[in-house]
Amino acid sequence: MTTLFTDIEIAGRSLANHTRRSLLIGCAIASVTALLVLLAGLTAGIRAAMVESATTFVSGHVNVGGFFKVSPGVAVPVVTDYQEVLATVRAAVPELTGTTVRGRGYARVVGQGGAMGLALAGVDIHAEDRFRRAVQITQGRLDDLAEPGTVLLFEGQAKRLGVRVGDALTLVAYTSRGMHNSVDVRVAAVAKDLGLLSSFIAFLPAETLLQLHQIRPSTTGVIQLYLKDPADSARVAARVRAALARGGYQMIGPDAEPFPKKLARETSLDWVGQKLDVSTWEDELSSLTWIVRALQGLGGLLVAALLAIVIAGILNTLAIAIRERTREIGTLRAIGMQRPQVLWLFLLEAALLGAAGAGAGSLAGAAVATAINAANIAVPEAVRVLTLQRRLTLALDLGSIVAYAAAIAGATTLASLFPAWRAARLRPVTAMYHIG
């Protein structure tokens, strides 16, 4: 242990004796580490916003949906006798933190200024605590959505349809038997846009959706399950699927596709009756997760390029340092220091420099991220479509930051391996008489 402390002291003094060079490389390492922390925080922040938005407006962490077919060519997105299904699910997953029951549907929405197709979610607004906390009403009152024959739109939808609060809309949809039906509704409230998520879905009372599709009150569209940790979604989904299969329900096999694609596929298949489908929030939002993957890819390429530049700088700088210290190395070898010890000392210098630079960069990146979060920076509307954030938020995780710092420090140490090996290979006599 004493020898290790002595070696660290020698390596530290060597770095201190070459302050300018050490600061230059250390700053480069710190910059790359800080950038990595910020990019990781941005990606994690967008992912967290995506999970929060998706599991509030579109999906639960785990979803139990279904398709009912009276005839082979018509599939309705419903779960019949959903109370029995819910009881089976609760018995299989006692750790649930909450459940939400919503209707599912699709309609052609016709307004004064235009028409568009929208997915419909039938809600009991008084039982939707998560929804009430997350939605931002810009016109009307959210509580008015409790009245039958009302609908909540988002700003972009209201603009496209040419309507305001109090205006009438007509919903046209297929019933469970494949017949056309229409219902007139009133715009009860308009909410602030939420990027891509708010471009395709509108909310109305569950009983109005049942009336539109002419289905029984014992039927719903989806049972949304909420967990303490969204990362458990896949494992819980598998458990729910197995429990429902044991309960005698016909199941659709695991399929990482969003609900609309499954609906189109099941409509084309030749079967009748009820089938249940279990999905995770990642399945339902698979068309949007490319945003996170793209950011991770671009960030990885940027960090890799910067890290390559830093490693090249370390190789070049250490090569120059070894040349400058050739006589010093020769003296150390002449007084009995073996090649492995010389190699060890140079690696230790690089490790100390990498650890110091990565540590400083991690702290700087965390400080900048904290300052950005505190600044409450509004995300422009055009960018919000992709980030799903109203305010720019970077999510920091201590474990991830430590892992990034360790990775950068390790890469720095490995980059010094070849120059250190060359230093250890020098012959004492040659090194002592070296000039320059």
N, C-alpha and C positions, 0 to 999 in steps of 0.2 A: 504493500500500500504506500509505503514511504517513497519507493522508487517511482511509482506512478505520479505521486504529487510532485516529485522532483522533475520528472519529464514534462509534466504540465507547466511547471514554473519556467523551465528552459524554453519550451515552445512559446509560452506567453511573452517572455522577454524578447525572443527572436522577432515575434510579430510587432512588439512595441518599438524595437530598434529600426523597423522599416515601416514607420507610421503611415507615410503617404501611400505606399503600395497596399498596405493592409486596409486602409480606409477606402481606397478605390474599389478593391474587390469586395469588401464588406458591404459597401453601399450598393453595388450591383446585385449582390445576393439578397440584400434587404429589399431592393426594389422588386425583384422577381417574386419574392415571398409575399410582399404586400399586395402585389397585383393578383397573385393566386388566391389570397384570402378574400379580396374584394370580388373577384369573379365567382368564387365559390359561394360567397354570401349572396350575391345577386341571383345566381341560379337557385340557391336554396330558398331565397325569398319569393321568387316567382313560383317555384314549386309549391311552397306553403300557401301562397295566395290562390293557386290553382286548386289545391286540395280544399281550401276553405270555401271558395266560390262554388266549386263543383258539388261538394257535399251539402251545400246550403240550397242551391237553386236547381240542380239537375239530378243528383245522385246521393245515396248514402255511402258510407264506407263499404258496405255490402248491400246488395239489392236482391230481393226475391220478387221477380216479375213473372209474367206468364203470357201465354197465347191461347185463346179459345177459338175453335173452328167449328161452326155449325155445318159448313160444307167445305170441301177441300180447297176451294179457291178464295176463301175469305178468312183472314186471321184477325182477331180482335185482341188488342194488348190488355188483357184482363186476368186477374186471379179471382176465381170464384170461391165463395165461402172462405174469405181471407182470414177470418178470425181463427178458424181451425189451423190454417197454415201458420199464422202468427204464434199460436200456442205451441206448435211443434218447434218452431224456431227458437222461442224463448227457453224452452226446455233444453235445447241443444247448446245454446250460447247464453249461459247465465250471467256472463260478464258484460252484457250489453249496457251501454250508458244511456241509450235512448232509441226509440223507434218512431218513424213517421210513416203514415199511410197516405198515399196520394193516388189520384186517378191519372190515367195516361190516355192521351188521345191526339188526334191530328185533325185539323180543319182548315178549310179555305175561309179566311177572314176578309170580309168585304166592308169597306168604310166609305166615307164621303169622297175621299180623294184617291182611292185606289184599293187594291186587294193584294193579299199575300198568303202563302201557306205557313202555318205555325204549328209547332207542337204545343199541346195544351196540358197543363198540370192542374188537376182538381185538388184543392186544398181546403182544410178547415183552418182559417186564418188564426183563430183563437188558440189552436193547438200547435202553431208553427213558431215556437220561440226563436229558433235559430234564424228563420226567415225574417222575422220581425226585427231582429237585431242587425241583420246585414243589409236589408234593402233600404235605399234612400229615396224617399218619396219627394218628387218635385212638384206634383200637382195632385190635388185631392187628398183623401184620407184613406190610410190602409185599412182601418176598421170597417170602412164601407164595403170591403170585399166580402164581408160576412153575409151580405144581402144576396139572395138568389138573383140570377140574371145580370151579374156584374162581371167585370174583367179588369185585370191589372196589365197594363202594357209598359214597355220600356220606351224611352224617349225616341230612339231611332224608329221603332215600330209605329209609334203614334204619328211621327212626322211623315212616314211613308204612306200611312193610311189616311192622313189628313184629318185627324180627330184630336179632340181635347177631352178633358173630364166632363162627363155629362152627355157626350155624344153617343149615338147608337151605332152598333156594329151588328153584322149578321154572320153567324158561324154556320158553315155548310160542311157536313161530314157524312161518312157512311155509318150506318147502324151495325149492330152485331150480326144482322142477317143480310148485310150487303146492300141495303136500301139507302137512298139519300134522305137526310133529315136536316133541318135548319132550326136555329134558335137565335132570337134577337137578344143582345146584351147591351148594357150601358157601361161606358168607361168609368170605373170608380176611382182609379188612381193611375198616375204615370210615375215610373221610377227612373232613376238615373241609370244610364247604360253601364253594362259590366263587360264590355268587350265582346268577344265572340259568343260568350255564353248567353248574352241577352239578345242575340240576333235571331234566335230561332224558337224561343219559348215564351209563352204567356201563361198567366195564372187566373183561374176563375174558381168559384165555389164548387166543391165536389158534386153537390146535387145537380148543379147546372150541367156539368160534364156527363153525369149519368143520364140526364134528360136528353142531351144531344145524341148520345150513342144508344139510348134506349136499353139500358142494362139495369140489373137489379141492385138495390142498396147493399146487398151482401157481397157485392163484387167491387174490387178496386183494381188499380193499375199496377202498383208496385208497393212493396213493403221495404222501406229504407231503414237499414240497421246502422247504428253508430257505435264506435268502439273508442276505448281510451287511446289506443295507439293505431293510427291508420296503417302502419306497416304490417299489422297483423291481418289485414284484409284478405289476402290470398288464403291463409291458413283457415280463417274462420269461414270463408266461402266454401272451401272444401268440406268442412265439418257440416255446414248447413245443407249442402247438396247431398251428403251421405245420409243425414237425418231424415230429409224429406223423401229420399228414395226408400229408406226403411219404412217410412210411414205409408207407402203405397202410392205415392204421387209419381206420375210420369215426368221424367226430367229431360231437358235438353242438355247435351253434353257440354263440358267446359269449352268456352269459346271467347277469346279475347277480342271481341268486336262490340261496337256500340249497339244500343238497342235498335235504332232504325234499320241497320243492316240485317239484324236477326229477324225483324218483322218482315222485311222484304223476302228473305230466304224462306221463312216458315210459311208465308203465304203461297209460295210456289210449290211446296211439298204436299204430297197426297196423304193427308191424315185428318182425322176429326177428333174433337174432344178437347181436353185441357192438358197442357204441358207447362211445367214451371221452369223458369230459368234463373240461375244464380250468377250474379256478376259482381265485380268490384268496381270501385270508382275509377280505377285505371282502365278497365275495360270500356266503361261508358265514355271516358274522355280520351280514348286512344288517338282520336283525330287531332287532339290538341297537345299531347305530350311531346310532339316533335319540336315544339318551341323550346322546351327544357333541353332536349337532346341536342338541338342545334346550338344553343348557348354553351352547353358543355363541350361540344366539339370545337366550336370556335375558340372558346377559352383555353381548351387544351392545346390547340395548335399555337395560339399566341404565347402561352407559357412555355411550350416546348421550344419555340423559336428563341425566346429570350433566354431560356436556360441553356440552349446550345451556345448562344453568344457568350454567356457568363462562363461556361465550361471552357470554351476556347480561350477566353481571357485568362482563366485560372491556369490553363496549360502553358500559355505563353509567358505569363508573369512568373510562374514557378520555375520555368526553364531559365528565364533571365536571372531569377534569384539564385538558382543553383550555380549558374555560371559566376555570379558575383561572389558566391560563398565557397568557391571551389577550394581555396586554400584553407578555409575554416574546416571544411569537410575532411581535407587531408590531415589536418592537425588532430581532429577527433579520431580519425582512423589510426593515426600514428600512436596515440596514447592508449590504444587498446579497444576502442569502440568497434563493435562488429557491424557487418553490413545490415543485419536485421534491426539493430538498434538505430542506425542512421535512417533506414526506411521508416521505422516507427516514429522517429522524431518529426520527420517531414509530414507523415500522415497525420500526426497529432496536431501539428500547426494548422494544416488544412481543416481538420475537424473542428478545432477551436474557432477558426475564422468562419467556417460554415455555420456553426452553432450560434455564434454571436450575431452574424448577419441575418440568419433566418429568424432568430429570436426577436431582433430589433424590427425586422420586416413584419413579423406576425403582430407585434404590438402596434406598429404604425398602421397596418391594415385594419386591425380591430378598432383603433381609435378613429380612423377615417370613416369606417362603416357606422360606428356609433354616432359620429357627428352628422352623417347623412340621414340616419334615422331620426335624430333629434331635430334636424332642420325641417322635417315634414314637407319634403319637396313634392309638389303635385306632379303627377305623371301626365304628359300631354295626351289628349284624346286619341291621337293616331297611334301612340305607343301603347296605350292602355288596352287596345284591342288584342295585343300579343301578351303583355305582362299580366293582365287581369288585376293590376294594382291601381288604386286611386292615389296612394302616396308611395313614393319610392322607398322600399323597405328591403334591407339586407339582413338575412337571417344568419347569425353567427353561432357556431357550435364549437365549444372548447376542444372536444376530442378531435374534430376535423382540423382545427387550427394547429394543434400539436402534431398531428399526422403530417400536415403539409410542411411544417417547419422541419420535422425529422427527415422527410423525403428530400427537401432541398439541401439540408446539411449532409445527408448521406451521399447525394449526387456530387456535392462539392468535394467530399473526401475521396470518392472514387475517381474524380477527375484528376486528383493529385497523385494517383497511384503510379502512373508512368513516370512523371518527373522525379518522384521520390525514389523509384526503382533505379533510375539513371544515376541519381546522387549516390545511392548505396553501392553502385557498381564501380565508382571511381577508385583507382589504385592510390594508396596513400602517397607514394613518392611522386607520382605524376601530379597529383592534386596540390601537394605542398609547393611545388616549383611552378605552378600555373601562374601566368601573368595575364591580367585583364579580367 
